[in-house]
């Protein structure tokens, strides 16, 4: 005897995880984004690899500017600002904007991870010096700055 099973697939394009922060408008998201370029420029201009490498937790100074530690940076919850912008009148090409913001977030997370790694002492034997991770994080922040320029051109 054979049994028949019926299934249904529902496509839900706007899941709760994609929701915009309550109270965040396209205007406030645009204002937050406009501050990001200044933060990245300032971070790179005042990069202090030697100082941060010798401080305990020196990578946290980078992470604070990147908005992944603390809530003072305009980069804090920038992904939610991107979500508010993507459906707004400030962005013409939804797909290009979405792909570019995903690239920006990937680079931000790499920069954060490398900065965080500079705080850790791992394993025995010869360890990678914190300055190496801090320099690798700087390279990622430079990439972020480049992607931010592309995004600036997309946000009216």
C-alpha positions as CSV (number, residue, x, y, z in Angstrom):
1,X,0.0,0.0,0.0
2,X,1.5,3.4,-1.0
3,X,1.0,6.5,1.0
4,X,0.7,10.0,-0.6
5,X,2.2,13.0,1.3
6,X,1.4,16.5,0.4
7,X,3.7,19.4,1.3
8,X,3.4,23.2,1.0
9,X,6.3,25.7,0.8
10,X,5.7,29.2,1.9
11,X,8.2,32.0,0.9
12,X,8.5,34.7,3.5
13,X,10.6,37.5,2.1
14,X,10.4,39.7,5.2
15,X,11.3,37.6,8.2
16,X,11.5,39.1,11.6
17,X,15.3,39.1,11.5
18,X,15.2,41.4,8.6
19,X,13.0,43.9,10.4
20,X,14.1,47.5,10.9
21,X,14.7,48.7,14.4
22,X,11.5,50.2,15.8
23,X,11.8,54.0,15.6
24,X,14.5,53.9,12.9
25,X,13.4,55.9,9.9
26,X,15.1,56.1,6.5
27,X,16.1,59.7,7.5
28,X,17.8,58.6,10.8
29,X,19.4,55.6,9.0
30,X,20.8,58.0,6.3
31,X,22.1,60.3,9.0
32,X,23.8,57.5,10.8
33,X,25.4,56.3,7.5
34,X,26.7,59.8,6.7
35,X,28.7,59.7,10.0
36,X,30.4,56.4,9.1
37,X,32.8,57.8,6.6
38,X,34.0,60.3,9.2
39,X,34.6,57.5,11.7
40,X,36.5,55.4,9.3
41,X,38.6,58.3,8.1
42,X,39.4,59.3,11.8
43,X,40.2,55.7,12.7
44,X,42.7,55.3,9.9
45,X,44.2,58.7,10.4
46,X,44.8,58.1,14.1
47,X,45.7,54.4,13.7
48,X,48.1,53.6,16.5
49,X,49.3,50.0,16.0
50,X,52.4,50.3,18.2
51,X,50.4,51.8,21.1
52,X,47.5,49.3,20.8
53,X,49.9,46.3,20.4
54,X,51.5,46.9,23.8
55,X,48.2,47.8,25.7
56,X,46.3,44.9,27.2
57,X,43.1,44.9,25.2
58,X,44.4,47.3,22.7
59,X,42.3,45.9,19.9
60,X,39.3,47.0,21.8
61,X,40.0,50.6,20.7
62,X,39.5,49.5,17.1
63,X,36.4,47.4,18.0
64,X,34.8,50.4,19.8
65,X,35.2,52.5,16.6
66,X,33.8,49.7,14.5
67,X,30.7,49.6,16.6
68,X,31.1,46.0,17.7
69,X,32.0,46.9,21.3
70,X,30.0,49.5,23.0
71,X,27.2,51.7,21.5
72,X,28.9,55.0,20.9
73,X,30.0,54.5,17.2
74,X,27.8,55.3,14.3
75,X,28.7,51.8,13.1
76,X,26.8,50.3,16.0
77,X,23.8,48.5,14.5
78,X,24.8,49.8,11.0
79,X,23.3,46.6,9.5
80,X,19.8,47.7,10.8
81,X,20.4,51.2,9.2
82,X,21.2,49.5,5.9
83,X,17.9,47.6,6.2
84,X,16.0,50.9,6.7
85,X,17.8,52.4,3.7
86,X,17.4,49.6,1.3
87,X,13.6,50.1,0.9
88,X,13.7,53.9,1.1
89,X,13.7,56.5,-1.6
90,X,17.3,57.2,-0.8
91,X,18.4,54.0,-2.7
92,X,17.6,53.5,-6.4
93,X,19.2,50.1,-7.0
94,X,18.0,47.7,-4.2
95,X,20.0,44.7,-5.5
96,X,23.4,46.5,-5.9
97,X,22.9,48.2,-2.5
98,X,22.1,44.9,-0.8
99,X,25.1,43.2,-2.3
100,X,27.4,46.0,-1.4
101,X,26.1,46.3,2.2
102,X,26.7,42.5,2.6
103,X,30.3,43.0,1.4
104,X,30.7,45.9,3.8
105,X,29.4,43.8,6.7
106,X,31.7,40.9,5.9
107,X,34.8,43.1,5.9
108,X,33.6,44.8,9.1
109,X,33.3,41.4,10.8
110,X,36.8,40.4,9.6
111,X,38.3,43.7,10.9
112,X,36.5,43.1,14.2
113,X,37.7,39.5,14.5
114,X,41.3,40.5,13.8
115,X,41.2,43.4,16.3
116,X,39.7,41.0,18.9
117,X,42.5,38.4,18.1
118,X,45.1,40.9,19.0
119,X,43.8,40.8,22.6
120,X,44.3,37.0,22.9
121,X,47.3,35.0,24.0
122,X,46.9,31.6,22.3
123,X,48.7,28.4,22.7
124,X,52.2,27.7,23.7
125,X,55.4,28.3,21.8
126,X,55.9,31.2,19.4
127,X,52.8,33.3,19.4
128,X,51.7,35.8,16.8
129,X,52.4,39.3,18.1
130,X,49.3,41.6,18.6
131,X,50.8,44.1,16.1
132,X,50.3,41.5,13.3
133,X,46.5,41.2,14.0
134,X,46.2,45.0,14.4
135,X,47.9,45.6,11.0
136,X,45.6,43.0,9.4
137,X,42.6,44.7,10.9
138,X,43.9,48.0,9.4
139,X,44.0,46.4,6.0
140,X,40.3,45.4,6.4
141,X,39.3,48.9,7.6
142,X,40.9,50.3,4.4
143,X,38.7,47.9,2.4
144,X,35.7,49.1,4.4
145,X,36.6,52.7,3.6
146,X,36.6,51.8,-0.1
147,X,33.3,50.0,0.1
148,X,31.8,52.9,2.0
149,X,32.7,55.2,-0.9
150,X,30.7,53.0,-3.2
151,X,27.8,53.0,-0.8
152,X,27.9,56.8,-0.4
153,X,27.4,57.0,-4.2
154,X,24.3,54.8,-3.9
155,X,22.6,56.7,-1.0
156,X,21.1,59.9,-2.2
